[in-house]
Amino acid sequence: MPRLASTIIAIAIPAIAAISVQGARRRLAYGGRDYDWPVHWEGKSFADAFEQSPARPMHSDGRDITSTDDCPAPLKAACASKGVKAAHLEGPIACGGQGAWCRIMPKDNFPTPCGDFGSACGEFSDPNFFYCNGTTGNLLPEGEIGHAHGFRRDATYTAESGLGSGWLQDHWFRAYSGTLHCCCNPFSATGVVNRMDAGTDGRPEQEIDLGWCEGEEKQDPLYSGGEECWSVEFFGDYMALPLTAAEMPPPYPNILPGEGSPSPSPSPSPGSKTYVISGGSFISPYYDFSPALEPLEPGMTYTFEAAGIAANHPFVIAVAWGIVPEPLPTPFLQEGAFPLVGSSGTVTFTVPPSYNGSLRYYCDRDGDMSALLPLAGVGPPALTCPSEVCDFICQPSACMLPSCSQLCSRCCVPVPTKPPPAPPPPASSLPPPSPATASGCNSDGWCQSPEGPSQQCADDAGPPWADDLDNFGANVRYHDNTPAEPILPADGACPGALAGACAVKGIKAAYLDGPIDCGGQGWFCRIMPQPGWGDCSYGDCNFANCATPNADELDTDGHCHGSDDDSTYGWWVRDHHFRGYTGTLNCCCGWGEPMHGVVNRCDYRKPVSGDEVSTCRDANEEHSVDFNPTCDAHPLKPDPVTNGGMCWTVRSFAAKDDDEGGGGGGGGGGDDDDEEDGEEEEEPECSTLEAREECE
């Protein structure tokens, strides 16, 4: 379609023909271009097409239009004649002959037939503008965020006949799907958008010269409080979209004259309020609010101001938890961006009067620091934590998985307190080990943890692997009596990479020993701080998540380690367990490229063959791999742990110094042997920013 230049343009396009008959097929003609009438609407009119659609007329702030009297000014006459929905989609509009301009913006869960809005496919590959104020919204290719179109005459908006020959019907049937926003007078876009396409109803030349973004930035008329704009949610030919019946929004009715009730006169704005935020800890309410946080009032404007927010606990308000914060929905008119850190930055938004969803505030680095942001007059949202998860994640403070959006006290039924166990019977009458404990153990009761052949090197921490039967007893693994707690996914089944091991040896042994099946793609693990258990006091934090501000200047988020060989997993876990690298263990399949945009660096463990196991010193260091991709060099990716990756989690990982079996000894001549030989005690792995230069 023709794109408007920054100078006066003249466009001459042949006149529109409403519907022509060509053989047995009707054709839609607009702007001199012919389109086949969609097969699924053959024999139907445009009114038939939109009648059962989910298209929802609404005010620009997201409120429902409750009656024909509540329609925006340009559509009041049409609403009074044919109803709310028909007026918005058939017109006519009354913009005083100035014409109008419209934006079709991406709508979550309402995709175009070719996938993401604006992707290169089919007829719709047409994002064409961005905002003069730099707002990017859902960023699309080349910085363009939606499709904008303007026309100088009211009649171009839509054909009064309803047969499908105006701009709106043309774009509807071409499945430009999303949320439609329109305003009278295309010149009101000056200083708001950088460009738009030009439409015509076929009359003599039209001229539109906006000046675009060259002059003073102006307020978007959609949010200026005027009466010259209107919106339609779920716009587009819904029958052409790749949605199942279950995914399709329900039909939206056409409110006819006399139906519904006139909107009450708007009540005065309740005003505004500012909250100053500081601190950041793992103790509820996680941040300090001044004044004390109260339920947010619909229609009220709120400002959240940073004043000493901890650098490792960035503050976010959003509809749902996410490591990459999503802006609040458009009706909130958000100004500024989350996260807030330190003592600079503010975010202001207005709670829409009709909003009945949920909000939450959280730290975008730790799902434990998350709480509902109460809304006055709105009940708590439906519970979303599956009951089968409760045994694994329900704690006194909060759900331990970011996917859970409710406090455990509400989403999980507390587990009844168990009576104290009965005293054990005499040794001679002890029952045999349960299958869950003995699974994977040999006839002598040796539970190889992990399974051989051995990859334990001299400097690996902990007792020699081959001595586990003597050290821990029959049918017992080194980690059996530790607090380490595997976290199952919401469906209660082991992750695919561990499914085989779970079936053979049980959940805990599979999570800590493997073997893992990552399809030969390798793995990487991050040991993250866990309140009350581990906080990098072992002295070897070595990476930052790319979602952390200034990540490439930091190595304070935890300890990252991985390998391109699946077989190394259990040996690395064992070594770091006995090293006392305490915290929450998050592991995912994929070494190398899958980590780009997720972490800034990570340590590596090499596989150890049978020929070298007797002579290897340290599989974590005796190699030339230096995985340091940086975050700035790659686009930010969603963290696979919280966004559907092949991942698994163990809470309360590793042995503390005061735990039985923890902390000491090398595997056949480790750290203790080095000290006995008079050698200096080895520092933790050469991983910190300060240590790497010395190690090199």
GITALIN-V521543 format. One record per backbone hydrogen bond with DSSP energy under -1.0 kcal/mol. NH is the residue of the N-H (numbers start at 1). CO is the residue of the C=O. Records with the same first field share a line. If there is no record, write none. Layout:
# GITALIN-V521543
NH=CO + CO
This chain:
# GITALIN-V521543
4=196
11=206
20=27
22=25
25=22
27=20
28=35
30=33
33=30
35=28
37=26
41=38
42=39
44=41
46=162
49=45
50=46
51=47
53=50
56=233
58=231
59=63
62=59
70=67
71=68
75=72
76=73
79=75
80=76
81=77
82=78
83=79
84=255
87=83
88=84
89=85
90=86
91=87
94=74
98=95
100=151
101=183
102=149
103=181
104=147
105=179
110=107
112=115
115=112
119=116
121=119
125=123
128=146
132=192
134=131
139=137
143=140
144=141
145=129
147=104
149=102
150=197
151=100
156=153
157=154
162=159
167=156
168=157
170=166
171=167
172=168
173=169
174=170
175=172
176=171
177=175
178=235
179=105
180=232
181=103
182=230
183=101
184=228
185=99
188=185
189=186
190=187
191=212
192=189
193=189
194=130
197=148
198=2
199=150
214=211
218=191
223=220
230=182
231=58
232=180
233=56
235=178
237=172
238=236
240=237
241=238
243=241
248=244
252=53
259=256
273=301
275=303
276=290
277=305
278=288
279=308
281=286
286=283
287=285
288=278
290=276
296=374
299=351
300=297
301=271
302=349
303=273
304=347
305=275
306=345
307=277
308=342
309=342
310=279
313=310
315=340
316=362
318=360
332=329
333=330
335=348
340=315
342=309
347=304
348=335
349=302
350=332
351=300
355=352
360=318
361=371
362=316
363=369
366=363
369=366
370=368
371=361
373=359
376=296
378=375
389=386
390=387
392=389
393=389
394=390
404=401
410=407
411=407
412=408
429=426
430=427
438=434
439=435
441=438
442=446
445=442
458=616
459=617
460=457
462=664 + 665
467=464
468=465
471=467
472=468
473=469
475=445
476=473
480=477
482=479
485=651
487=649
492=489
498=495
502=498
503=499
504=500
505=501
506=502
510=506
511=507
512=508
513=509
514=510
517=497
521=518
523=563
524=588
525=561
526=586
527=559
528=584
530=534
533=530
534=530
539=536
542=558
543=558
546=598
548=545
551=548
553=550
554=551
557=543
559=527
561=525
562=603
563=523
568=565
569=566
572=568
573=569
574=570
575=571
576=572
577=573
578=574
579=575
581=576
582=580
583=653
584=528
585=650
586=526
587=648
588=524
589=646
590=522
591=521
595=592
596=593
598=595
599=595
600=544
602=627
603=560
605=562
606=619
613=609
615=612
616=612
621=618
622=618
623=621
628=626
630=600
634=631
637=597
642=639
645=640
647=645
648=587
650=585
651=485
653=583
655=577
659=656
662=659
667=460
668=666
674=670
675=671
676=672
677=673
678=675
679=674
687=685
692=688
695=691
696=692
